[in-house]
Amino acid sequence: MRLAAFNVENLFARARAMNGEDWQDGRRILEDFARFNALIGKPAYSAADKRRMAELLEALGLGRADDAEYVRLRRNRGDFLRRPKGGGIEILAAGRAEWNGWLELEREPVDDVAMRLTARVIADVGADVLGVVEAESRPALKDFSERILPLEGADPYAGVMLIDGNDTRGIDCGVMLRDGFRLATMRSHVDDADAQGLVFSRDCPEFHIATPSGARLVLLVNHLKSKGFGAKRDSDAKRRRQAEAIARIYAALRAAGEDNVAIVGDLNDTPPADDDHPLAPLLRGTDLKDISVLPGHDDGGRPGTYGAGTAGNKIDYILLSPALQARLRGSGIFRRGMWPGLRPPKWDTYPEIDPRQGGKPHQAASDHAAIFADVDI
């Protein structure tokens, strides 16, 4: 069985802010979007909150109207703001209960080249069980499987499952299964909470998969809190809470007799070097092992799975329980769909995104590599 994980960065529709060539500007827009939506959820708005909301709306291009190039302000009921003739924005609502609405990202179809290359990566990796990160919906993922994969010479996946998580941007975690692999049961952890509130930024879906051999695989697909939004201290603390929660779920599965457990996805942090690291509860506090430290791993000379492929960009993982570690026959990183940089290109790519042939960064399948492991199960 080939098990793989791939952050596809939304297959059919992506936030317009992230479809351009200036990824830093797109990241700023997403950060402002997240900050604004966090502020409007407060029960009461302080004077400082109102000033900051007005500043963020201006920065997002909403100074004159509720529609801008990258975002749209939805105001369904109540008085939230007014725009004086002299310019600027005045927040009228005293708190969340006084109005109904939200800020949403404008979306547009992903570049056709990017979508085809996403399919080509999936076809070339050839996973029997594929954990998918940042897919917008099950219908979109199923449509992609049935319509786009065949264009790249691959059969559609027999099983596709994804449910909505906690992220309003539609970046959810799912699974795709080849014929012979069947989803027996699944469990969502979208409502899991600790003393500080909801744990998972998206979800930690738990897929129990029946394999052709009759064995059972439990797959947890994850996308942990990113480093890109909010203060580093807060982001690190959130990832640690998530790592602790995943470790608890894993321990419960093992206690219930599940030996074949894999945790895959974008953990948004590097491997821990000490017990204070956000991922330490999961990678140092359990008997799980990442494929990158096990025999037979081929990283192509670069340990990272994101961006430039450096050690500081090692953020995607396949973690295996001891029973799966014993059955591992090899693993690797597949980068041909990633943008390779310019001076010089850092790895071989598909011709469509080769910068020497006119390829552009926004046409890449993803800024993440696909990762895979071959396991006898």
C-alpha positions in Angstrom: 0.0 0.0 0.0 1.2 3.5 -0.8 0.1 6.1 1.8 0.6 9.7 0.9 -0.2 13.2 2.0 -0.5 16.4 -0.1 -1.5 20.0 0.7 -3.4 20.8 -2.5 -4.1 24.5 -1.6 -7.7 24.4 -2.8 -8.4 22.6 -6.0 -11.0 24.5 -7.9 -11.4 27.9 -6.3 -8.7 29.7 -4.3 -8.8 33.0 -2.5 -8.0 35.6 -5.2 -5.4 37.1 -2.9 -3.4 33.9 -3.3 -3.7 33.5 -7.0 -1.3 36.3 -7.9 2.5 36.2 -8.2 3.1 38.4 -5.1 2.6 35.8 -2.4 3.8 38.2 0.3 1.0 40.6 -0.5 -1.5 37.8 -0.6 -0.3 36.7 2.9 -0.8 40.2 4.2 -4.4 40.2 2.9 -5.2 36.9 4.5 -3.6 38.1 7.8 -5.8 41.2 7.8 -8.8 39.2 6.9 -8.2 36.9 9.9 -7.6 39.8 12.3 -10.8 41.5 11.2 -13.0 38.4 11.6 -11.5 37.8 15.1 -12.4 41.3 16.1 -16.0 41.3 14.9 -16.7 38.1 17.0 -16.2 40.0 20.2 -19.4 40.5 22.3 -18.5 44.2 22.9 -16.3 46.5 20.8 -14.0 48.8 22.6 -12.9 52.1 21.0 -9.6 50.5 20.2 -11.4 47.6 18.5 -13.4 50.0 16.4 -10.3 51.9 15.3 -8.5 48.7 14.4 -11.5 47.3 12.4 -11.7 50.6 10.5 -8.0 50.4 9.7 -8.2 46.8 8.5 -11.2 47.6 6.3 -9.3 50.5 4.7 -6.2 48.3 4.2 -8.3 45.7 2.5 -9.7 48.2 0.0 -13.1 48.6 1.6 -12.9 52.3 2.4 -15.5 53.3 -0.2 -17.7 50.2 -0.7 -18.4 46.7 0.7 -16.8 45.1 -2.4 -13.1 45.1 -3.1 -10.8 43.1 -5.3 -9.9 40.5 -2.7 -12.7 40.7 0.0 -16.3 41.4 0.4 -18.1 42.7 3.5 -21.5 41.1 4.0 -23.9 43.2 6.1 -27.2 41.3 6.4 -28.9 43.1 9.3 -28.2 45.9 11.8 -26.0 49.0 11.5 -22.3 48.0 11.5 -20.6 51.0 9.9 -21.0 54.2 7.9 -18.7 55.9 5.5 -18.8 59.7 6.0 -18.7 61.9 2.8 -15.4 63.3 4.0 -13.8 59.8 3.9 -12.9 57.2 6.4 -14.9 54.5 8.2 -16.9 54.8 11.4 -17.9 51.6 13.2 -21.4 52.0 14.6 -22.1 48.7 16.2 -21.3 48.3 19.9 -20.8 44.5 19.7 -21.5 41.3 17.8 -25.2 41.2 18.8 -26.0 44.5 17.1 -25.4 43.3 13.5 -25.3 40.2 11.4 -22.6 39.8 8.8 -19.1 38.8 8.1 -16.1 39.4 5.8 -15.5 36.9 3.1 -12.7 36.3 0.6 -13.3 36.7 -3.1 -12.5 33.5 -4.9 -11.7 32.7 -8.5 -10.8 29.5 -10.4 -7.3 28.2 -9.9 -5.1 28.6 -12.9 -5.8 25.7 -15.3 -2.1 24.8 -15.4 -2.0 24.6 -11.5 -5.1 22.4 -11.4 -3.7 20.0 -14.1 -0.4 19.8 -12.3 -2.1 19.1 -9.0 -3.7 16.1 -10.8 -0.4 15.1 -12.3 1.3 15.1 -8.9 -1.4 12.9 -7.5 -1.3 10.6 -10.6 2.5 10.3 -10.5 2.6 9.6 -6.7 0.0 6.9 -7.2 -1.2 6.6 -3.6 -3.7 4.0 -2.6 -4.6 6.1 0.4 -4.2 9.9 0.0 -4.6 12.3 2.9 -5.6 15.7 1.4 -5.1 19.0 3.1 -6.7 22.4 2.0 -9.5 21.0 -0.2 -12.6 23.2 -0.2 -15.4 20.6 -0.1 -16.2 16.9 -0.8 -18.1 17.8 -4.0 -15.1 19.7 -5.3 -12.6 17.0 -4.4 -14.9 14.3 -6.0 -15.3 16.4 -9.1 -11.6 16.9 -9.3 -11.1 13.1 -9.0 -13.7 12.3 -11.7 -13.0 15.1 -14.2 -9.3 16.2 -13.9 -7.4 13.1 -12.8 -8.3 11.2 -16.0 -6.8 14.0 -18.0 -3.5 13.1 -16.5 -3.9 9.4 -17.1 -5.1 8.4 -13.7 -8.4 6.6 -12.8 -10.7 8.4 -10.4 -10.5 7.5 -6.8 -13.2 5.0 -5.7 -13.7 6.7 -2.4 -13.6 10.4 -1.5 -14.5 11.8 2.0 -14.2 15.3 3.4 -16.4 17.2 5.9 -16.3 20.9 6.8 -14.1 21.9 9.6 -13.7 25.1 11.7 -12.0 27.2 9.1 -14.4 29.5 7.2 -12.0 29.8 4.3 -12.8 26.2 3.1 -9.4 24.6 3.7 -10.4 21.2 5.0 -8.9 17.8 5.5 -10.0 14.7 3.6 -9.1 11.3 2.2 -9.1 9.6 -1.2 -9.1 5.8 -1.5 -8.3 3.6 -4.4 -10.5 0.6 -5.3 -10.2 -2.1 -2.7 -9.7 0.3 0.2 -13.0 1.1 1.9 -13.9 3.7 4.5 -15.4 1.6 7.3 -16.1 4.4 9.8 -15.1 7.9 10.5 -15.1 10.3 13.4 -14.8 14.1 13.4 -12.9 16.0 16.1 -14.2 19.3 15.0 -15.8 20.1 18.3 -13.0 18.8 20.5 -12.2 21.4 23.2 -10.0 21.9 26.2 -10.0 24.5 28.9 -9.1 27.2 26.4 -11.8 26.4 23.8 -11.9 24.6 20.5 -8.6 22.8 19.7 -8.5 22.2 16.0 -8.2 25.1 13.5 -9.8 22.8 10.9 -10.4 19.3 12.2 -8.6 16.1 12.9 -10.8 13.6 11.0 -10.3 10.0 12.0 -10.7 7.6 9.1 -11.0 3.9 9.7 -10.0 2.2 6.5 -10.5 -1.5 5.5 -7.7 -2.6 3.2 -7.8 -5.4 0.6 -5.7 -7.7 2.8 -8.3 -7.5 5.5 -6.2 -5.3 7.8 -7.4 -2.1 9.2 -5.7 1.3 9.0 -6.7 4.3 11.1 -5.7 7.6 9.4 -5.7 11.0 11.1 -5.4 13.9 8.6 -4.3 17.2 10.1 -3.6 20.8 9.2 -2.3 22.5 12.4 -2.2 26.2 13.2 0.1 28.1 10.8 2.9 30.4 11.8 1.7 33.1 9.4 -1.3 34.5 11.3 -1.1 36.2 14.7 1.7 36.5 17.3 4.3 33.7 17.3 3.7 33.0 21.0 -0.1 32.5 20.4 0.5 30.4 17.2 3.0 28.1 19.0 0.7 27.7 22.0 -2.2 26.7 19.6 -0.1 24.1 17.8 1.0 22.7 21.1 -2.6 22.3 22.2 -3.3 20.6 18.9 -0.3 18.3 19.2 -1.4 17.3 22.7 -4.9 16.6 21.5 -3.7 14.4 18.6 -1.4 12.5 21.1 -4.5 11.9 23.3 -6.5 10.6 20.3 -3.6 8.4 19.3 -3.3 7.0 22.8 -7.0 6.2 22.9 -6.8 4.4 19.6 -3.9 2.3 20.7 -5.6 1.5 24.0 -8.7 0.4 22.0 -6.5 -2.1 20.1 -5.8 -0.2 16.9 -2.2 -1.1 16.0 -2.0 0.4 12.4 -2.3 4.1 13.0 -0.9 6.9 10.7 -1.1 10.6 11.3 -0.5 12.7 8.2 -0.7 16.2 6.9 0.7 19.7 7.3 1.8 20.2 10.9 3.1 23.7 10.1 6.3 23.4 12.2 9.7 21.8 12.1 10.7 18.6 13.9 11.1 19.2 17.7 14.6 19.3 19.2 13.4 19.6 22.8 10.3 19.1 24.9 9.4 22.8 24.8 8.7 22.6 21.0 5.0 22.9 20.0 5.1 19.5 18.3 7.0 17.7 21.1 3.9 16.1 22.7 3.2 14.3 19.5 6.7 13.6 18.1 8.6 13.1 21.3 5.9 12.1 23.7 4.6 9.1 21.8 6.0 6.0 20.0 5.1 7.5 16.6 8.0 8.0 14.1 8.1 10.3 11.1 9.1 8.6 7.9 12.0 11.0 7.4 13.9 9.5 10.3 13.2 5.9 9.3 15.3 3.7 6.9 14.7 3.9 3.2 13.6 7.6 3.1 14.6 9.5 0.0 14.3 13.3 0.4 16.1 14.1 -2.9 18.9 15.9 -1.0 16.6 18.4 0.7 14.7 17.6 4.0 12.1 20.3 3.6 8.6 19.7 2.2 7.6 23.4 1.6 9.0 26.5 0.0 12.7 26.1 -0.8 12.9 22.6 0.7 15.4 23.5 3.5 15.4 22.0 6.9 13.4 25.0 8.2 10.7 24.1 5.6 10.1 20.6 6.9 6.4 20.9 7.9 4.6 18.0 6.2 4.6 14.6 7.9 3.6 11.0 7.8 3.8 9.6 11.3 3.6 5.8 11.8 2.8 3.6 14.7 5.3 0.9 15.6 3.3 -1.8 13.7 3.4 0.3 10.5 7.1 1.3 11.1 7.9 -2.4 11.0 6.2 -2.8 7.7 7.6 0.3 6.0 9.4 -0.5 2.8 10.4 3.0 1.7 9.3 6.6 1.6 10.1 9.9 -0.1 9.2 13.4 -1.1 7.8 14.3 -4.5 8.6 17.9 -5.6 8.0 18.1 -9.4 4.8 20.1 -8.9 6.5 22.7 -6.7 8.0 26.0 -7.9 11.8 25.4 -7.9 13.0 29.0 -7.6 15.1 30.9 -10.2 18.8 31.1 -9.5 19.2 28.3 -10.3 16.1 26.0 -10.1 16.5 23.8 -7.1 14.9 20.6 -8.4 13.5 19.2 -11.6 9.9 20.2 -12.3 7.2 19.6 -14.8 7.9 21.5 -18.0 4.9 23.8 -17.5 6.5 25.4 -14.4 10.1 25.3 -15.4 11.3 28.9 -15.1 13.7 28.3 -18.0 10.6 27.6 -20.1 8.5 30.6 -18.9 6.8 28.9 -16.0 5.4 31.1 -13.2 5.1 30.4 -9.4 1.3 30.7 -9.4 1.0 27.9 -11.9 2.6 25.4 -9.5 0.5 22.5 -8.2 1.2 23.6 -4.6 3.9 25.2 -2.6 4.0 21.9 -0.7 5.6 18.7 -1.9 3.7 15.5 -1.8 5.1 12.9 0.7 4.6 9.1 0.5 5.3 5.9 2.3 5.1 2.3 1.1 3.8 0.0 3.8 3.1 -3.8 3.6 -0.4 -3.9 5.0 
